[in-house]
């Protein structure tokens, strides 16, 4: 994410500095300077802030102490208070309830004695999650009985002091909306993405989502209500479930550029990364208009493993409308996001077909 933001900044002739413990991190090739330091080091964060006019965060699970140290020196987007909410699933759900926004039934779990009462709130099946940490399907388990819930508690409790049980929603689609909000309170939403996950990791995003316009409008309004309720300045991705009754329920928040918004690089007038740059630099919001239907497919390290080396990207790029984005990550591992393919087309179904075909040709 930091690499893509720095690339947009370079295009617009802004200088960028990054904080990363790895001097050879993906953003290092395109930024102007780097503070080599731990992401949870307040001194390193303050040093970074002293060299720039504003700081933007590329993911939400950063040290609040570090962000607070940076905030003492210059503006940080999003601010530490919002990051603290997004880092804790219980705080996140509690905040949505305070704002009067819909979420699945949930209950915090701290001890084994909390499990059974929590299940009375959520019902079965339910999803047990760590309240902090965990992403891409990590730190969670589906439970269908009290016995499974107790086992999941024992498995997850060593990884976090606080857990959360959430009702497992029978959804028809998983959706997300990336919303931009600037310091003046002006907002703009990107088109709704229809997301498909595989093994807990985002696999495919299809835009525009194959839903009715009233549902799409409601999803955008919900995302804007969250951004306004949090008084966010920056980007906010709101992940939602579309339930059987065409009800929208908020699943998770990500106050930053989002994987499901990568399609904006190739299919929108202003990408999510340029948008964050505009907000950070005090520029007007850019157009979120969709220029073409598009589908994005993630490229995980599995594609390299299955190809026994370099995937056949030459073959992938024979598919019309396809663009390749690689993140310059050196450590190739299964389930690690190494890049993505975007395919544009006259309609969403053809875009999806092109994206999947290109990935298959690459070896994935």
C-alpha positions in Angstrom: 0.0 0.0 0.0 2.8 2.4 0.9 4.5 1.7 -2.4 1.4 2.4 -4.4 0.8 5.6 -2.4 4.4 6.7 -3.0 4.1 6.0 -6.7 1.1 8.3 -7.0 3.0 11.0 -5.0 5.9 10.7 -7.3 3.6 11.2 -10.3 2.3 14.4 -8.7 5.8 15.5 -7.7 5.3 15.2 -4.0 8.2 13.9 -1.9 7.5 10.9 0.3 9.3 9.4 3.4 8.4 6.0 4.8 8.9 4.2 8.1 9.8 0.5 7.8 12.2 -1.8 9.6 13.3 -3.3 6.3 15.6 -1.0 4.3 14.7 -3.0 1.2 10.9 -2.8 1.8 8.7 -2.4 -1.3 8.2 1.4 -0.8 11.9 2.0 -0.5 12.4 1.9 -4.3 10.0 4.7 -5.0 10.1 7.0 -1.9 12.5 9.9 -1.4 13.8 8.9 2.0 13.2 6.2 4.6 13.4 6.0 8.4 14.6 2.4 9.1 12.9 1.6 12.4 10.3 -0.6 14.0 6.7 0.3 13.4 6.0 0.3 17.1 8.9 2.7 18.0 7.5 6.1 19.0 10.9 7.7 18.5 11.1 6.4 14.9 7.6 7.6 14.2 8.4 11.0 15.6 11.5 11.2 13.5 9.5 10.4 10.4 6.9 13.1 11.3 9.7 15.7 11.8 10.7 15.2 8.2 7.3 15.6 6.6 4.2 17.8 6.5 1.7 15.0 7.2 1.7 11.3 7.8 -0.7 8.7 6.3 -1.1 5.1 7.6 -1.2 2.3 5.1 -2.7 -0.2 7.5 -4.6 0.0 10.8 -2.7 -2.4 13.0 0.1 0.1 13.9 1.3 1.0 17.3 -1.0 3.6 18.9 2.0 4.9 20.9 3.9 5.4 17.7 1.0 7.2 16.0 0.5 9.4 19.0 4.1 10.3 19.0 3.8 11.3 15.3 0.6 13.3 16.0 2.5 15.5 18.4 4.7 16.6 15.4 2.3 16.8 12.4 -1.2 15.7 11.3 -1.7 11.9 10.9 -4.4 10.4 8.7 -6.3 8.7 10.2 -5.8 10.0 13.7 -4.9 7.6 16.6 -8.4 7.6 18.1 -9.9 6.1 14.9 -7.1 3.6 14.6 -7.7 2.5 18.2 -11.3 1.7 17.3 -10.5 -0.1 14.1 -7.8 -2.2 15.9 -10.3 -3.7 18.4 -13.4 -5.6 17.0 -15.3 -5.1 20.2 -14.7 -1.3 20.2 -15.5 -1.2 16.5 -18.8 -2.9 17.0 -19.6 -0.9 20.1 -19.0 2.3 18.2 -21.2 1.2 15.3 -24.0 0.5 17.8 -23.5 4.0 19.4 -23.9 5.5 15.9 -27.1 3.5 15.4 -25.6 1.5 12.5 -26.4 -2.2 11.8 -23.9 -4.9 12.8 -24.3 -8.7 13.4 -25.2 -9.7 16.9 -22.0 -9.9 19.0 -20.7 -10.4 22.5 -17.2 -9.9 24.1 -15.6 -12.9 25.7 -12.8 -12.7 28.3 -13.2 -15.9 30.2 -14.4 -19.4 29.6 -17.4 -18.6 31.7 -18.4 -15.9 29.2 -18.7 -18.3 26.3 -22.2 -19.8 27.0 -23.9 -16.4 27.7 -22.3 -15.0 24.6 -23.7 -17.8 22.5 -27.2 -16.9 23.8 -26.6 -13.5 22.3 -25.2 -14.6 18.9 -26.9 -17.9 18.4 -25.3 -20.7 16.4 -23.5 -21.0 14.1 -21.2 -18.2 15.2 -17.7 -16.9 14.5 -15.1 -16.7 17.3 -12.4 -14.1 16.7 -9.6 -12.4 18.5 -10.7 -8.8 19.2 -7.2 -7.6 18.2 -4.8 -8.7 15.5 -5.7 -11.3 13.0 -6.4 -10.6 9.3 -7.0 -12.6 6.1 -8.9 -15.3 8.1 -6.3 -15.6 10.9 -7.3 -15.5 14.5 -10.9 -16.8 14.0 -12.9 -20.0 14.0 -16.5 -21.0 13.0 -18.3 -22.7 15.8 -21.6 -24.7 15.6 -21.9 -26.0 19.1 -21.1 -25.0 22.7 -18.4 -27.7 22.7 -16.8 -26.2 19.5 -17.0 -22.8 21.0 -15.2 -23.9 24.2 -12.5 -25.5 22.1 -12.1 -22.4 20.0 -11.8 -20.3 23.1 -8.9 -22.4 24.3 -7.2 -22.2 20.9 -7.7 -18.4 20.5 -7.3 -17.2 24.1 -3.4 -17.4 24.1 -3.3 -15.0 21.2 -5.4 -12.2 22.7 -6.8 -11.1 26.1 -10.1 -10.2 24.6 -12.2 -12.3 22.1 -15.5 -11.7 20.4 -18.3 -13.9 19.3 -20.3 -12.8 16.3 -23.4 -14.2 14.7 -22.6 -16.0 11.5 -24.5 -14.2 8.8 -26.2 -16.0 5.9 -25.3 -13.5 3.3 -26.0 -13.3 -0.4 -23.0 -11.2 -1.1 -20.0 -9.6 0.6 -19.6 -6.0 -0.3 -17.3 -3.1 0.4 -17.2 0.6 -0.1 -14.2 2.9 0.0 -15.2 6.3 1.3 -13.1 9.4 1.2 -13.6 12.3 3.6 -11.5 15.5 3.8 -10.7 18.0 6.6 -13.7 20.1 5.4 -16.1 17.2 5.8 -16.5 16.7 2.1 -17.1 13.1 1.1 -17.0 10.9 -1.9 -17.7 7.2 -2.3 -16.2 4.8 -4.8 -18.5 2.3 -6.5 -19.6 -0.7 -4.4 -17.3 -3.7 -4.8 -18.6 -7.3 -4.7 -16.0 -9.4 -3.0 -15.4 -13.1 -3.0 -13.1 -14.6 -0.3 -11.2 -17.9 -0.4 -9.8 -19.4 2.8 -10.5 -16.1 4.6 -8.5 -14.0 2.1 -9.9 -11.6 -0.5 -9.7 -13.4 -3.8 -11.8 -11.4 -6.3 -13.4 -7.9 -6.4 -16.0 -7.2 -9.0 -17.1 -3.6 -9.8 -19.8 -2.5 -10.2 -21.2 -5.1 -7.7 -23.9 -7.2 -9.2 -26.6 -5.7 -6.9 -29.6 -3.4 -7.4 -29.1 0.3 -7.5 -31.2 0.8 -4.3 -28.9 -1.6 -2.4 -25.8 0.1 -3.9 -27.1 3.5 -2.8 -27.8 2.2 0.7 -24.2 0.7 0.9 -22.7 4.1 -0.1 -24.9 5.9 2.4 -23.9 3.5 5.2 -20.2 4.0 4.4 -20.6 7.8 4.6 -22.5 7.5 7.8 -19.6 5.6 9.4 -17.0 8.1 8.1 -19.0 11.1 9.3 -19.8 9.4 12.6 -16.1 8.8 13.3 -15.2 12.3 12.1 -12.7 10.6 9.9 -10.2 12.5 7.7 -8.7 10.1 5.2 -10.0 6.9 3.5 -12.3 4.3 5.1 -13.2 0.9 3.6 -16.4 -0.5 5.1 -16.9 -4.2 4.6 -20.5 -5.3 4.7 -22.7 -8.4 4.4 -25.8 -8.3 2.2 -28.2 -10.6 4.0 -31.0 -12.7 2.5 -33.5 -9.9 3.2 -31.4 -7.3 1.4 -30.3 -6.0 4.7 -26.8 -4.5 5.0 -24.7 -5.3 8.1 -21.3 -3.8 8.8 -18.6 -6.5 9.2 -15.3 -4.6 9.6 -13.7 -1.2 9.1 -10.3 -0.4 7.5 -9.4 3.4 7.8 -6.9 3.2 4.9 -6.5 2.2 1.3 -8.1 -1.3 0.9 -7.3 -4.4 -1.1 -10.9 -4.3 -2.5 -10.2 -0.7 -3.7 -7.1 -1.6 -5.9 -9.4 -1.7 -8.9 -9.5 2.1 -8.7 -6.0 2.3 -10.1 -7.2 1.1 -13.5 -10.9 1.9 -13.6 -11.6 5.2 -11.8 -10.9 8.8 -12.6 -8.9 9.1 -9.3 -7.5 6.1 -7.6 -7.9 5.5 -3.9 -4.2 6.2 -3.5 -4.3 9.6 -5.3 -7.4 10.3 -3.2 -5.5 9.7 0.1 -2.7 11.9 -1.2 -5.1 14.7 -2.1 -6.6 14.5 1.4 -3.2 14.4 3.1 -2.0 17.4 1.1 -5.2 19.5 1.5 -6.2 19.2 -2.2 -9.9 18.9 -3.3 -11.3 15.4 -3.5 -10.9 13.7 -6.9 -13.7 12.1 -9.0 -14.7 8.6 -7.9 -16.4 7.9 -11.2 -16.0 4.4 -12.6 -14.6 4.6 -16.1 -15.1 0.9 -16.9 -16.5 -2.2 -15.3 -13.6 -4.0 -13.8 -12.5 -7.1 -11.8 -9.5 -7.6 -9.6 -7.9 -10.9 -8.7 -5.3 -11.2 -6.0 -2.0 -12.9 -6.8 -0.9 -14.8 -3.7 2.5 -16.5 -3.2 0.7 -19.8 -4.1 0.9 -18.7 -7.7 4.7 -18.6 -7.6 4.8 -21.9 -5.7 2.4 -23.7 -8.1 4.5 -22.3 -11.0 7.8 -23.6 -9.5 9.2 -20.1 -10.0 8.1 -17.0 -11.9 4.5 -17.1 -13.0 3.8 -16.8 -16.8 2.8 -13.2 -16.8 3.4 -12.9 -20.5 0.6 -15.4 -21.0 -1.6 -13.5 -18.6 -1.1 -10.3 -20.4 -2.4 -11.7 -23.7 -5.9 -11.4 -22.2 -7.6 -8.2 -23.4 -8.0 -5.4 -20.8 -5.7 -6.9 -18.2 -3.1 -5.0 -16.2 -0.5 -6.5 -13.9 0.5 -5.0 -10.5 3.3 -6.5 -8.5 4.4 -5.3 -5.1 8.1 -6.1 -5.2 7.9 -8.3 -2.1 11.0 -10.4 -1.8 9.8 -13.1 0.6 7.4 -15.3 -1.4 5.1 -17.3 0.8 1.8 -19.1 0.3 -1.2 -16.9 1.2 0.9 -13.8 1.1 -0.4 -11.1 -1.3 2.3 -10.5 -3.9 0.3 -8.5 -6.4 -2.9 -8.4 -8.4 -4.4 -8.4 -11.8 -7.1 -6.0 -13.0 -9.3 -6.6 -16.1 -11.6 -4.0 -17.6 -14.4 -4.9 -20.0 -17.8 -3.6 -21.2 -19.6 -5.4 -18.4 -18.7 -6.9 -15.0 -19.2 -10.5 -15.9 -16.8 -10.2 -18.9 -14.3 -8.4 -16.7 -14.5 -11.2 -14.1 -14.0 -13.8 -16.8 -10.9 -12.0 -18.2 -9.3 -11.6 -14.8 -9.8 -15.2 -13.9 -8.5 -16.3 -17.3 -5.4 -14.2 -16.9 -4.6 -15.6 -13.5 -5.1 -19.1 -14.7 -2.7 -18.4 -17.6 -0.2 -17.0 -15.1 -0.3 -20.3 -13.3 -2.8 -19.5 -10.5 
